Amino acid sequence: MTQFSDSSPIFQQEAVLREEHRPDELPEREREIEDLHMSLAPAARGVGANNVFLHGKAGQGKTAAAKAKLAELQQHAEQESEHLDLTTCYISCESHDLSTSYKAAARIYQELTEDSRPTGHATDVVMDMMFEAMDDIGGTIIIVLDEIDTLSDDDRILYSLPRARAQGYVDDHVFPSIIGISNDLQWRDTLSPKVKSSLYDDSVLFAPYDATQLQQILYRRATKAFRDTELIPLEDSATTADSGTVVTVDESGRKHRFQSDVLTDDVIPLIAALSAQDTGDARQAIKYLRKASELADKHNETQVREKHARKAQALVERETVVEAMREMTTQAHLALAALTVLDFAGDTPVRANPIYGVYKQIATKTDADKLGQRRFKDHLRELDMQGIADGEKVTAGSIGGPAWEYQLQVDTDIAVEVLNDTTRFADIDFHQLNQRR
């Protein structure tokens, strides 16, 4: 007899709390979706969609909005239109490491043709192959490039694709366009003027959700996710409920009574407030709710309470920091390692010069390149920006500039665990390094 079970006293449909779930409706994004609709509407009239840029922080519904609206346009093409021949292509630039125009063009070619990705060709050749594939398909072709900022400084494809018809790269019966999605609010400003002017006809900003909107999202998800949980419409908006919490679940303001035997009344408002104060990220809020529920389920409790929500927040934050630490570059890991050694010694907060001295010792021990002190300080600032370390300006430096002190913001044991999981640092004994200083 195993410990596994095919049911839970907490969950009814757990999948709706996972990142891959795409909701049918996004009522908090009606205005943004309407703006996106206006960008896509020309395609239905036979002249091709506008190029559009969706930007905002992570977890604001950009990808879900794009996929939902494209699905609606596809339905129109298949069921209502006599002339719209539509092909859509969704590509996650980060997931496929599309850091160059060559890689992006090769991936688009692969998606359009279902052939293997071309390799061993010049960029011009691969882009020609991509445009030839578009000629073979014909009609309106909308390419979604999610996390488009991954392309970094190589913006050649971002200039060529929107101008494909004007430059004769595709035949007259082809109408290609791009939906670019980015979490980097400043990325578009880094584009060259010619790319910026040709790439985006329209731009839609997805602002962070506020606490009320996050509550609405969580109430709708909770009703599907948990047992004995429901939303009961109140016919008269002035009516008060006999039991449960009176809530709104969309932008209409219509009131519902939220009743749950699984969630206590304070869990969703607390999680929404925590997420709104942090990032306004719906993905984060939903993850808090799922983690809190898993904690209750793990301990065979039948209700999710405030204590579970607060513990879930701490766990998710730890996971986020650990993931950020794992993905850092070798030089950032070396900076973290040096600061960890000094933290073990009780020498933090500490200025950059002593950290740099330890950094050079560890770089030598791990056979890594040594940066100059100025570049090394950039990596200390990177740790500060990611919340892994805390940098504080204390007094004027010896030559009149600012002096900074740094200390770890994560437990040293967590830092050591992450570093030892990295091949270069696998055999480093940080306690021993501290004793040898």
C-alpha positions, 0 to 999 in steps of 0.5 A: 500500500503506497502513500499516494492517493488519487484525490485530496480533501483540499483540491478539486481541480488543482490544474487551474492553479498551475502556470500552464493554465490559460483562463477563458476570460481576462475581465481585468484586462478588457481595455488592453484586450480591446486595444489588441483587438484593434491591432488585429482587426485589419487582418479580418478585413484582408489587409494584414494585422498591425505590428503590436508590442505588449509590455509590462511586468511578468504575470500581467496577462500579456501572453494569455491575452495574445493567445486568447485574441488570436484564438478568436481571430482563428475562429473567425477565419475558420467559421465566419470569414470567406477570405481570411487565410490565417496562420499564427505562430507562437514562439518563446524566445527565452525558452528556445534561446533565440538570442540572435536573428539567425536563431529566431529566423531558423525557429520561425522556419521550423514552426511554419514548415514543421521541418527540422531547424536549419543549421550551418547556413549564413543568416541571409540564407536562413532568413530567405528560407523563412520568407520562402516558407511564408510565400508557400503558406500565403495569407495572413501570418502573425508571429508572436515573439514572447520575451522578444527582448531576449534578442538583445542587440541583434535586431535585424529580424525585427527590422526585416519581418515588418518590412517584408512586403515593402522590401519584396521579401515576400509575395503580394499575397502574404501579410506577415506581422509581429506581436512582440511581448516583453517584461522589460519596460525599457527594452523598446527604448534601446532599439535603433530608430529604424527598427522602432519605427517599423516594428511597432504600429501599436503598443499596449501597456499591461500595468500591474494588478492592484489588490482588488483585481488580484482578489477577483482573479483568486476567487474565480480560480479558487471556485474551480480549484477547491472542494466545497467552494462556490461563488453565489451571485447576489441578485440585489447588489445591496443584499448582504450575505447570511454566510461567506464573504461578499466579493466582486469577481470581475470589473462589472462590480456585480456582487457574489457570496464566496463560500468555502469549507476549504479556505478561511475568509482571510486567505485570499485577501491576504495573498492578494495584498502580499502580491500587490505590495510586491509585484502586482503579479497574478502568477505570483499570487496564484502560486502563493495560493497553490503553495498554501493549499499544498502545505495544508494538504501535506499536513492532512489539514482540511482548511487552508488558513492564514498561517499556510499563506504566510509560510507559502509566501516565504517558501516561494520567495526562497525558491525565487531567490534560489532560482535567481542564484542558480542562473547567475554567471560564473563571475556573479557566483564568484562574487557571491562566494566571496561574500559568503566566506566573509559572512561565515567569518562574521565580517559583514557588512563589508566594503568592496575591497576586502570582498575583492581580495577573497574573490581573487583567492576563490577565482584562483582556486577554481581556475576562473578568470579574474576581473578588475575591481571596477567590473567586479563591483558591477557584480556586487551591484547585481547581487544587490539588485536581485535581493541576494545581497544588500548594498548600503552607501555609508560614507565618502570613499578615500577619493571622495566617491561613495563607499558601499558596504555589502552583506548577504540577504540570504542564509549562508547555508542556502548560498553554499547549497547553490554554489556547491550544486554548481560544477565549478564550486562543487568541491569548495569547502566554504567553512574551510576557506573562512578558517584559512583567511 
